[in-house]
Amino acid sequence: MNYIPISNEDKKEMLKAIGVKDIEELLSLQIPETLRAKRLNLDKSMSEQELLSLFKSYSQKNKSNLICFHGAGIYDHFVPSIVDEIIGRSEFLTAYTPYQAEASQGTLQAIFEYQSIICELTGLDCSNASMYDGATAVAEAILLAVRVSKKNKVIISSALNPQYISVIETYTKNLNIEIIKIDIDSKTGTTDNNILKNIITEDIATVVIQSPNFFGTVEDMQELSNIAKYNKALFIAVVNPISLGLFKSPAEYGADVAVGEGQVFGNQMYLGGSTFGFMATTKALEWKMPGRIVGQTIDKDGKRGFVLTLQSREQHIRREKATSNICTNATLNSLAACVYVAYLGSQGIKELAETNISKARYTFDKIKNIKGFTPLFEKSLFFNEFVFTTNKNIDKINEELLKENILGPLNLEEINPKYRNCIMFAVTEKRTKQEIDKLVEILTRV
């Protein structure tokens, strides 16, 4: 069915303007030949029922319900049934996410409660509701720091998630912002404090550090924050919110902004999206935040109410005054996080963090005893991810694991050629002792 009301002449004119002769040439620019089907390989014409049955048989060839030891930013955590039960209610699950000022009090309250949870976790004063994901949250935090400081140099750790770095570079490419990367200590897998001390000056807008970082190792956030503060730079902490159940909150080590990926709170992996990012700041920075903030108030009858108190995106105010062009607040995803955290409570989050650490440590100790596997970093404290070097064929390892319905670890060479023969495992509370022991058995015999 043709839902696009344009003529063939219109299509030809559009293709001419693009500079291609037909749709096939346009598709070939982005889609590799090996992934393109010229036509459906059907022996005969089929009815709709027959065609649906055929495609269902194709779909059943896909692997599903894998035992996951793969992380790098998106993690396989257990999502309690109550999360989907609440966010699936018709008040929340709509064809169009209501986020304008005329939105219902229920939606506004849900956003307000979500913001309150983020503030409690991070220890900071104010949270917004507008980040697409962890990567854009980091990039937006950098833009905030540049706006506030009126400086254009930014220091980031090379242990930041590579996808975050890519998004940062895209955001800042045409904004006259200089991104300076600092190396990690090859022994500990953490940001080198001495390098930061040597290169930081008072013309730096902000220092951005992730902990646990991309390799899963825990940074000395207090020391790194002290260095940034001493040189009058803002400190941006990129954190895994589950880890805050055990580790110091960003406010405790003096962070000005805390950001991160919210998928770990009540959201499935969804093949990498959609998720939501979070951002929290000190009181001094709240008016420079992107997106929107829901506030609590009292109506004319003295009843508790909620209202959008800040909307700094370009659709609401003059473009030159806007802090961002972000157009959504990922309400449904952040609501899932709100339900998840409310269900677990502070003690539940703490126990969840402890379980992630203990299961990761159990797995690490088991793999360390396998011939051919050596920890990449010495004496590092890690959360739920860790890295080994191996003299075994990593592709072969993952092939064998997949035969056993296990989604294996990440080959770090795919991320950075410098990490050849390095393999990164992720272990969450979902992994059982039997699953971990099965992983170890396969790694031993491959």
C-alpha positions, 0 to 999 in steps of 0.5 A: 500500500502506498501511504505517501501521497507523491507521484512518480514524477515527485519521486524522480525529482527528489532522487535527482536532487539527492543525486541518485538515479533510483531507490536501489542506488539510494539504499546501496549507499547505506545498506551493504549488499550482503544484507539486502534481499533483492526479492522474497525467495518464494517458490509461488505466490502465497496467501497472507496466512501462508506468508505469516507462517513462513516468516514466523518460521524464519523468526524462530531461527533467532536466538532468544532468552540467552544467558547474558555475560555481555555488558558495555553499557546495557545490562541484563538485570531482573525487572520485577513484574510490578514494573510492567504492570504499572507502566502498562496502565492506560494512564501512562501507556499512551500513543503519545507521551503527555509532557506539555504543561496541560499534562495530567497531574498523574503524569506530572507527579510521576515525573516529580517522584522520579526526579526526587528518586534521582536526587536522593540517589545522587545526593544532589539538589535538582534533577530534570526529566529529559535525557534520551540515554546515558550518552546524551546526558553526558554530552548535555552535561558538558554543554551545561558546564561550558555555558556556566563557566564560559570556558571551552576546554573539557577534560574527559577520561579515556575510560569513559564508555566509547559510545559516550565519547562518540556522542560527545564528539558529535555534540561538540564538533561545531561548537568550538569546544576542545575535548582533551582525553587523558589515559588510564593507568595500565595497571589499575584500569583507572584514570591516571590522577598524575596526568590530570594534575599535570594537564589541568589548568584554570581554563578548563570548563569541566572534568568528566569521569565515569565510575564504575568506568567502561572497564568496570573498575571503580575510580578514586572520585574524591581525588579526581574531584579535588583536582578539578575543584582546585583548578576551578573546573566543574566536576561531572560524575558519570555513574551507574545508579545501582552502584550508588547503593554501596558507593559514595554519592556524587554529592559526597565527593563534590560533583557538580553534575551527576549523569548516567544511563538509567536502563539498569533501573527497571528497563529491559535491554531492548536490543540497546534501546530505548532507555533514558538518561538521568541528570542531577545538579547542584542548586547553583546550576539548576537554571542552566539545565536542559529539558524540563523540571516538574515542581510541587506546589499548592493550588488555590484550595491548598491541595498539593499539585504539580506543575512544569516549573522549567522548560528550557528547550527551544520549542518553549522559549526563543531558540537563542535562549534555549539550553537544548533541542531535546524533545522528549523526557522518556517518561515511560522509561523513567517511570519504570525506573521510579516503580523499580526503585520504589519497589526495591527501596534503599535497602533493596538497592544496597543488596542489589549492588552487593549481589552484583559485586559478589557474583562478579567477584565469584566469576572473576576468581573462577576465570582467573584460575583457567589456563590462558586467562590473565586479569588485564588490571592488577588489584582493581576494585570493580563493580559488575564488569572486568577484563581479562587477556587471553591467548585463546581465540575470542571469536571461537569462545563466543561461538562455543558459548552461543551453542550453549545459549550463552551470549558471551563477553565483549571482544574489546578489540572490536572497540579499540585495536589497542585492546587486542586479545582482551575480553570483558565480562559482565555479571549481574544479579540474574546470573546463577551459580550454575550459569557461571560454572557453565561459562567457566567450564566452556572457557576451560575446554575451548 
